[in-house]
Amino acid sequence: MKKGWLLVAFVGAVLILQGCLKTDNNVYDGYKYLQEDITTLQNYFTANNIDVMMDSSSGVFYSIDGKGEGYKTVNNTEVEIQYQGETLDGVEFVNNFSGNPIGFTLGDKSTYPASLTEGVIIGIFKMFEGDTATIYVPSPYGFQDKGYQGVPPNTILVYKVRFVKIKNLDTDLAKIDQYILDNNMNASIDSIFGTRYEIHRVGNGISPKIGAVVSLDYQGELLDGTVFDNSYDRGTPLTFTYGDGGLIVGFELGVTWLHENDSATFFIPSIYGYKGAAQGDVPANSVLVFGVDIKRISNPN
């Protein structure tokens, strides 16, 4: 596999209010409604003694009502949820808790059901698999000035959400854990995203911060031992900027736990690798295994 195949965009959960910067009377002014809705929600929480958290980048409020035992996810992954939506005064407009979970790809709006809004997506990034949550959505992150099936324009929405699963993650983690057991490895578990890693040599160096320039050697394998990429043979370490989205998500998740001069192996579930796309010698939906030696980490000032 060519080195460039690691260069797959990592898109974070950054959401933009369309048209908010314009103030013309004929253009939707999302900032105006956002400030009004935040005030309304804060008054509502106070009056009803509701304890919530706020996503400071959007103004979406949420509470985790029940804890699950799974993991968080990142953008561009396939997930399944169940949800109920209603207005702040209790008028229900969708409820699929009695049916099958709804599947879609985070970040791909073309896969979203019409009743699902950006506010719910923001809330999902705060949740672990198995969690249930209440998400309070200001209208700019809801149906905005369009409304939806009886929901008036510029309406605050309240969603009850159960984060059912991340597609294929449980299956891949079972494969990884069996491999670790069969090979008598002593791997650690990333309690946030579920990746597994084992540190073979502790370098006692610095760890990467966002924007760090990282230089490392690596070998990529499949679980059956097939080597699909190897920087050692090229004689040139891989150098990249940590957190800029230039690598597959799982690779950056693995590097997160490492320090300068560490040597380690980490395992990447397919959902954080190449997903359903084959890449040369890498079949679709493959678990990836990377052995890495961290040469240098240069953190930003």
C-alpha positions in Angstrom: 0.0 0.0 0.0 1.2 3.5 -0.8 2.0 5.9 2.1 -0.5 8.3 0.7 -3.4 5.9 1.5 -3.1 6.9 5.1 -4.2 10.4 4.0 -7.9 10.3 4.6 -9.7 13.3 5.9 -10.7 13.4 9.6 -13.6 15.8 9.9 -14.6 16.9 13.4 -18.0 17.8 14.6 -18.0 21.4 13.5 -21.3 22.8 12.5 -22.0 26.1 10.8 -25.2 28.1 10.9 -25.9 28.9 7.3 -26.8 32.5 6.5 -26.3 33.7 10.1 -23.9 36.5 9.3 -26.4 38.3 7.1 -28.8 40.8 8.6 -31.0 41.6 5.6 -34.7 41.3 6.5 -35.2 38.7 3.8 -32.4 36.4 5.1 -32.7 34.0 8.0 -30.9 35.5 11.0 -29.8 32.4 13.0 -27.7 34.3 15.5 -30.8 36.3 16.6 -32.9 33.2 17.1 -30.0 31.4 18.8 -29.6 34.1 21.5 -33.4 34.3 22.1 -33.7 30.5 22.3 -30.8 30.1 24.7 -32.5 32.7 27.0 -35.8 30.8 26.7 -34.2 27.5 27.5 -32.3 28.8 30.5 -35.5 30.2 32.0 -37.2 26.9 31.3 -34.5 25.0 33.1 -34.6 27.3 36.1 -38.4 27.2 36.3 -38.5 23.4 36.1 -35.3 22.7 38.1 -33.7 20.8 35.3 -29.9 20.2 35.4 -28.3 20.3 32.0 -24.9 20.8 30.3 -24.3 23.1 27.4 -22.2 22.6 24.3 -20.5 26.0 24.2 -19.8 26.0 20.5 -23.5 25.7 19.5 -25.8 26.5 22.4 -27.3 23.0 22.4 -28.1 21.8 25.9 -28.2 18.2 27.0 -28.5 15.8 29.9 -27.3 12.2 30.1 -30.2 10.4 31.6 -28.9 6.8 31.5 -25.4 5.5 31.1 -24.4 2.9 28.6 -21.3 0.6 28.5 -20.1 1.4 25.0 -17.8 4.1 23.4 -18.0 7.5 21.9 -17.6 8.1 18.2 -16.3 10.6 15.6 -17.6 12.1 12.4 -18.1 10.0 9.2 -19.0 6.9 11.1 -22.2 4.9 10.8 -24.4 4.8 13.9 -27.9 3.6 15.0 -30.2 5.5 17.4 -33.7 5.6 18.6 -35.3 8.9 19.3 -38.5 10.9 20.1 -38.9 14.5 19.2 -41.3 17.1 20.6 -41.6 20.9 21.0 -40.8 22.5 24.3 -44.5 22.6 25.1 -44.8 18.9 24.6 -46.2 18.4 21.1 -44.7 15.2 19.7 -43.6 15.2 16.0 -41.6 11.9 15.8 -41.2 8.7 17.8 -39.4 5.6 16.7 -38.7 4.0 20.1 -41.2 1.3 19.3 -39.6 0.4 16.0 -36.1 -0.5 14.7 -33.2 1.8 15.3 -32.5 4.4 12.6 -29.1 4.1 10.9 -27.2 7.0 9.3 -23.7 8.3 8.8 -22.6 11.2 11.1 -21.7 14.2 8.9 -23.5 13.0 5.8 -26.8 14.9 5.8 -28.0 12.9 2.8 -28.4 9.9 5.1 -30.3 11.7 7.9 -34.1 11.2 8.3 -36.0 14.3 7.8 -37.0 14.5 11.4 -33.4 14.5 12.6 -31.7 17.8 13.1 -28.2 19.2 13.6 -28.8 19.6 17.3 -29.3 15.9 17.7 -26.0 15.2 15.9 -24.2 17.6 18.3 -25.8 15.7 21.2 -24.7 12.3 19.9 -21.0 13.4 20.0 -21.5 13.9 23.8 -22.8 10.3 24.2 -21.5 6.8 24.6 -23.1 3.8 23.0 -26.0 2.7 25.2 -26.5 6.2 26.7 -29.9 7.8 26.8 -30.1 11.6 26.7 -32.3 14.5 26.5 -31.2 17.1 23.9 -32.6 20.6 23.9 -32.2 22.1 20.4 -32.4 25.9 19.7 -34.2 26.5 16.5 -31.1 27.4 14.4 -30.0 23.8 15.0 -33.5 22.5 14.5 -35.8 23.2 11.6 -34.9 26.9 11.5 -37.5 29.0 9.7 -38.8 26.0 7.6 -40.8 24.1 10.2 -41.6 20.4 9.9 -44.9 18.5 9.8 -46.9 20.8 12.1 -43.8 22.1 14.0 -43.9 25.9 13.4 -40.8 27.7 12.1 -38.2 28.9 14.7 -39.3 26.3 17.3 -37.2 25.0 20.1 -37.0 21.2 20.0 -36.6 18.5 22.7 -35.3 15.1 21.7 -35.1 11.9 23.8 -32.3 9.8 22.3 -30.9 6.4 22.8 -27.5 5.8 21.2 -27.8 2.2 20.2 -24.5 1.4 18.5 -21.6 2.2 16.2 -21.8 0.0 13.2 -19.4 -2.9 13.2 -17.5 -1.7 16.3 -18.5 -4.5 18.6 -17.7 -7.2 16.0 -14.3 -5.7 15.3 -13.4 -5.3 19.0 -14.3 -9.0 19.5 -11.8 -9.9 16.7 -9.1 -7.7 18.2 -9.6 -9.0 21.7 -9.3 -12.6 20.5 -6.1 -11.7 18.6 -4.7 -10.1 21.8 -5.6 -13.3 23.8 -4.2 -15.7 21.2 -0.9 -13.8 21.1 -0.6 -13.3 24.9 -0.5 -9.6 24.6 -1.0 -7.2 27.5 -3.0 -4.5 25.7 -4.7 -1.4 27.2 -8.1 -0.1 26.2 -9.0 3.4 25.2 -12.0 3.9 27.4 -13.4 6.7 25.2 -13.2 5.2 21.7 -12.4 1.5 22.4 -9.2 1.2 20.5 -6.6 -1.3 22.0 -2.9 -0.6 22.3 0.2 -2.1 23.9 3.4 -0.1 24.7 6.5 -2.2 24.2 9.1 0.5 25.0 8.4 3.5 27.3 10.3 6.5 26.0 9.3 8.9 28.8 9.1 11.7 26.3 6.5 14.3 25.6 3.0 13.4 24.3 1.4 15.1 21.3 -0.8 18.2 21.5 -3.1 19.3 18.7 -0.8 20.8 16.0 2.3 18.8 17.0 4.6 17.6 14.2 5.1 13.9 14.8 7.7 11.7 13.1 7.5 8.0 13.4 8.2 4.7 11.7 5.4 2.2 11.3 4.3 -1.1 9.8 0.7 -1.8 9.0 -0.7 -5.4 9.0 -4.0 -7.2 8.9 -5.0 -9.6 11.7 -3.8 -12.5 9.5 -0.3 -11.0 9.4 -0.4 -9.6 5.9 1.8 -6.5 5.7 0.2 -3.8 3.7 2.5 -0.8 4.4 6.0 -0.3 5.9 7.9 2.9 6.3 11.0 1.0 7.5 11.6 -0.4 4.0 11.3 3.1 2.5 13.9 4.4 4.9 11.9 7.5 5.6 9.7 8.0 8.7 6.2 9.3 8.3 5.9 13.0 9.4 2.5 14.5 9.9 0.7 17.2 11.9 -1.3 15.7 14.7 -5.0 16.6 14.6 -5.1 18.2 11.2 -7.2 15.5 9.7 -4.5 14.1 7.3 -4.6 10.5 8.6 -7.2 7.9 9.1 -9.0 8.5 12.4 -7.8 5.3 14.1 -4.1 6.1 13.5 -4.4 9.4 15.3 -6.4 7.8 18.0 -3.5 5.3 18.5 -0.9 8.0 18.6 -2.9 9.9 21.2 -1.7 7.5 23.9 2.0 7.6 22.9 5.1 9.6 23.8 8.3 10.5 22.1 10.6 7.4 21.8 7.7 5.0 22.6 7.4 1.8 20.7 3.9 0.4 20.5 1.3 -1.7 18.7 -2.3 -0.4 18.3 -5.4 -1.9 16.8 -7.8 0.0 14.6 -11.4 -1.2 14.1 -12.5 -0.9 10.5 -15.0 1.9 11.3 -11.9 4.1 12.2 -9.8 2.7 9.3 -10.9 2.3 5.7 -14.5 1.3 6.6 -16.2 -0.5 3.7 -13.7 0.6 1.0 -11.0 -1.8 -0.1 -7.5 -0.3 -0.3 -5.0 -2.4 -2.3 -4.1 -5.4 -0.2 -6.6 -4.3 2.5 -10.0 -5.8 2.1 -13.1 -3.8 2.9 -14.1 -3.7 6.6 -10.6 -4.8 7.8 -9.2 -4.4 11.3 -5.8 -2.8 11.0 -2.7 -3.4 13.2 0.1 -0.8 13.4 3.5 -1.2 15.0 5.0 2.2 15.5 8.2 3.8 16.8 7.8 7.4 17.7 11.0 9.3 16.6 10.1 12.9 17.5 7.2 15.0 18.7 7.5 18.8 18.3 4.6 20.4 20.1 3.4 24.0 19.1 4.5 26.8 21.4 
